[in-house]
Amino acid sequence: MNISISLDSVYVPSEDIVSRDIVGKRVIVPIGSGIGDIEDEIYMLNETGRAIWDKLDGEKSLQEIAETLAVEYNAPTVEVKKDVLGIVAELFRRKMVVAVEKD
């Protein structure tokens, strides 16, 4: 399946997961049925992934998140955008985030 994630889109964590901080990493675990085999679907985010995850509030677009993180980490915006798009695409593929429809 080819997933297209847009910088203009807004995402929020799925209601079918729980996430916890364990030893400095964010661990995401599916709780809903149909998400997958629990052993295959537990997902750990590194520092970059965690910074992105923490900003997925259902309000800010991925563009806004990337720009904020680029400033916070003093990193090139182009690179941060690639990271944001890649991580959100993977989380979306795993049904751990959902798109929010803007009015």
Kinemage of the C-alpha trace (Angstrom):
@kinemage 1
@onewidth
@group {chain A} dominant
@subgroup {mainchain}
@vectorlist {calphas} color= white
{ca met a 1} P 0.000 0.000 0.000
{ca asn a 2} L 1.376 3.405 -1.006
{ca ile a 3} L 0.739 6.029 1.683
{ca ser a 4} L 0.861 9.701 0.838
{ca ile a 5} L 1.337 11.964 3.845
{ca ser a 6} L 1.043 15.703 3.273
{ca leu a 7} L 2.744 18.488 5.208
{ca asp a 8} L -0.611 20.312 5.170
{ca ser a 9} L -2.352 17.459 6.993
{ca val a 10} L -3.037 17.216 10.702
{ca tyr a 11} L -2.673 13.978 12.681
{ca val a 12} L -3.458 12.750 16.157
{ca pro a 13} L -2.625 9.501 17.994
{ca ser a 14} L -5.186 6.762 17.420
{ca glu a 15} L -7.602 5.874 20.181
{ca asp a 16} L -6.591 2.230 19.598
{ca ile a 17} L -3.129 2.601 21.144
{ca val a 18} L -1.510 3.430 24.448
{ca ser a 19} L 1.882 5.046 24.766
{ca arg a 20} L 4.284 5.185 27.663
{ca asp a 21} L 7.760 6.495 28.319
{ca ile a 22} L 10.132 3.678 29.212
{ca val a 23} L 13.839 4.304 29.749
{ca gly a 24} L 13.797 7.527 27.760
{ca lys a 25} L 11.934 6.094 24.776
{ca arg a 26} L 8.274 6.297 23.818
{ca val a 27} L 6.681 2.863 23.492
{ca ile a 28} L 3.431 2.582 21.539
{ca val a 29} L 1.256 -0.496 21.985
{ca pro a 30} L -1.939 -1.297 20.046
{ca ile a 31} L -4.967 -2.106 22.188
{ca gly a 32} L -7.708 -2.322 19.555
{ca ser a 33} L -8.659 -5.418 17.690
{ca gly a 34} L -7.516 -5.737 14.113
{ca ile a 35} L -4.369 -3.664 14.538
{ca gly a 36} L -2.054 -6.640 14.394
{ca asp a 37} L -0.095 -9.230 16.291
{ca ile a 38} L 1.011 -7.565 19.536
{ca glu a 39} L 4.586 -8.833 19.212
{ca asp a 40} L 4.905 -7.340 15.737
{ca glu a 41} L 3.149 -4.084 16.496
{ca ile a 42} L 4.845 -2.725 19.616
{ca tyr a 43} L 6.685 0.320 18.360
{ca met a 44} L 9.468 2.299 20.006
{ca leu a 45} L 10.241 5.877 19.083
{ca asn a 46} L 13.710 7.341 19.374
{ca glu a 47} L 14.271 10.958 20.469
{ca thr a 48} L 13.339 12.330 17.044
{ca gly a 49} L 10.211 10.213 16.803
{ca arg a 50} L 9.199 11.114 20.322
{ca ala a 51} L 9.596 14.853 19.625
{ca ile a 52} L 7.310 14.483 16.594
{ca trp a 53} L 4.808 12.269 18.453
{ca asp a 54} L 4.525 14.775 21.289
{ca lys a 55} L 3.447 17.468 18.814
{ca leu a 56} L 0.727 15.421 17.075
{ca asp a 57} L -2.093 17.231 18.838
{ca gly a 58} L -4.788 17.284 16.162
{ca glu a 59} L -4.312 21.037 15.744
{ca lys a 60} L -0.926 21.650 14.111
{ca ser a 61} L -0.142 20.603 10.544
{ca leu a 62} L 2.949 18.550 9.864
{ca gln a 63} L 4.403 21.679 8.252
{ca glu a 64} L 3.970 23.609 11.530
{ca ile a 65} L 5.420 20.724 13.528
{ca ala a 66} L 8.471 20.501 11.230
{ca glu a 67} L 9.102 24.238 11.426
{ca thr a 68} L 8.820 24.227 15.227
{ca leu a 69} L 11.200 21.270 15.564
{ca ala a 70} L 13.699 22.814 13.141
{ca val a 71} L 13.898 25.862 15.416
{ca glu a 72} L 13.970 23.820 18.656
{ca tyr a 73} L 16.796 21.586 17.408
{ca asn a 74} L 18.549 24.180 15.255
{ca ala a 75} L 18.283 21.790 12.303
{ca pro a 76} L 17.679 22.342 8.588
{ca thr a 77} L 13.933 22.566 7.939
{ca val a 78} L 14.227 20.412 4.793
{ca glu a 79} L 15.724 17.538 6.800
{ca val a 80} L 13.200 17.886 9.617
{ca lys a 81} L 10.334 17.800 7.102
{ca lys a 82} L 11.690 14.522 5.684
{ca asp a 83} L 11.890 13.055 9.205
{ca val a 84} L 8.375 14.199 10.086
{ca leu a 85} L 6.897 12.819 6.859
{ca gly a 86} L 8.745 9.507 7.217
{ca ile a 87} L 7.822 8.896 10.834
{ca val a 88} L 4.187 9.939 10.426
{ca ala a 89} L 3.858 7.750 7.312
{ca glu a 90} L 5.120 4.754 9.294
{ca leu a 91} L 2.824 5.508 12.243
{ca phe a 92} L -0.113 5.941 9.855
{ca arg a 93} L 0.696 2.665 8.111
{ca arg a 94} L 0.671 0.961 11.502
{ca lys a 95} L -2.679 2.646 12.360
{ca met a 96} L -1.105 4.398 15.342
{ca val a 97} L -2.094 7.885 14.134
{ca val a 98} L -5.140 9.102 12.241
{ca ala a 99} L -5.711 12.140 10.051
{ca val a 100} L -7.891 14.912 11.410
{ca glu a 101} L -10.383 16.473 9.022
{ca lys a 102} L -10.107 20.259 8.975
{ca asp a 103} L -13.349 22.245 8.785
